[in-house]
Amino acid sequence: MNGKQHSTRFVGFNEDLCTGCASCLRVCPTKVIRIKHKKSIRIVNQCIGCGECIRACPAGAVRAATSDLQVLEKDHVAVALVSPVLYAQFPGIMPKDILLGLRQMGFQHTIDMSYFLEMFQFATEEFIKRNRETRHAPWPLISPVCPVVVRLIAFQFPSLMPHVLPVLRPVALMAREVKRRIIPFYMETGEEVALYYINPCPTKMDWSNLEPDNQPTTPEIALGINDIYPTLAGHVRRIRESDAIPFYQTRFEYETCATGNASMWAMSGGEIADMDIEKSLAVSGLEETISYLHKIEMGLFQDIEYIEFRTCREGCLGGVLNVIDKYLAKSSVQKMIKMFGLGRRLPREKILRLYEKGDFQTEKRPSRLLTLFGGPQEGISIESMQKIEKLLKVLLGRDCAACGAPDCRTFAEDVVRGNASINECLWVRAQGKKKGKTL
Amino acid sequence: MAGLVKSFNIKARDFNHAGEASISVQSLLKSMNYNPKLIRRIAICGYEGEMNAVMHGGDGFLRIEIDSDKLVLEVSDSGQGIEDIELAMQAGYSTANDDYREMGFGAGMGLPNMKKNADQIIVESEKGQGTQVRMIFFIKEGDMPA
């Protein structure tokens, strides 16, 4: 796929701010970015939405493709789907004050994730327990929670797709609940309901491809935590300064119900810490994640039942759209755990009944994921690969990225695919001049 | 047409970089769009072979030969060699020392795993002369690059 667009599904590049420094090229795990003519960005492959380019850009030229806060002024019932990572941005402040702040900002409903995290945990424990007998799925199972990990597997480790736990993600369970209960509630009055995902990372809510088809009629909007933070912080401050006891009225039980168990999910290891699984691991950071996926592909860790991967270091609180430092956020999570304690509130039997009904099952269709992103890149033939190897001998091999490709191998591939000219390499040009000719 | 040959060095007892040669082979095959299941089999064989070379071999190399009808993966080392190849092919047989076992290796599954995952395996070794393991994977319909 060769496009000239300056944005992917998850991030956008501002060429006016871009200095052409190539920092983003080097960190991109799927090597989707090229710089042409010093600072013209081109996207050539599948972006998985990890956000590393946003983190790496010193010029602030890369932004998440989230929506503008102004969409809130639209005439619809705004439902905020709140990730527990948001609470970690406000050390020492109770989640209920933060949710109240959101409602003052104009969200009619604020959905806390705690319930759905518990549901996911019950379903996961049950699946793993049964899998010990049936062995339908191979060990180690891989957590489906971080969407970047699932896309990374679909594009770069397709042989590991059967390892991805086939249980609906907490966010999907949460969105489904809103569609089942809140939307019908407003159907009578004829009001339109919009779902707002408040996210710590640019991965959005791009999940229709992995889950049963949902009604396309509901608008779904992604907001970064950094998009809402300044406004929200103002409301939260006023709530805290006010002498009045905050008055709550919520219609659904999951509108205010933060728990220590749920807060913990913002940290790496928080998903598995309270799960009843014999052997599990938590791995965080993009590099580590890739390295462990390689190891699983090579047949390691078959004695581990479940691995929680987060591509952001320290977990979701390390997400690139967060506002406060990840270690401060971590300490705030640890305080919350101390305050709320651990333990679940949903009755296990009820969840088990839903599990029997298949309420948590998902479908995995990597092929569909691939087509959604414009299909896999064409494979390199044996002949082309020989040409690439030959070219690599001519190139210097320093991966300087001056040509606008992330490394020499990728550049050689681009040349053989016909997407770049060998003369874009500075070293090749210098050699040519020395010999008084162009290569 | 002659096939494509790539070779990657393996350093004896370098556990920090063990597995990297195998990962390079995987990446190469992935960029050529081979069937994921075939790549997984080669990944497992490459890793087992590489670990054997790291633990028991002197320095060596992992080599992949790509042809239109087959892939040949070769692990070659200049190490201590295998005294009884038939015995080494048995599941659970291992000559790994206690240090390696403590590290989680030496379950005696290396060669058996390679045999299980390759279509054909040829082991050549002599005590003190190093070991060469050649694994052949025939390209069947559906394995070919799209």
Interface residues (C-beta under 8 A of the other chain):
Chain A: Q156 P158 S159 M161 H294 K295 E297 M298 G299 L300 P376 E378 G379 I380 S381 I382 E383 M385 Q386 E389 E413
Chain B: M1 G3 L4 K6 G19 S22 I23 Q26 L28 K30 S31 M32 N33 Y34 P36 K37 I39 R40 A43 I44 G46 Y47 E48 I66 D67 S68 N113 P145 A146
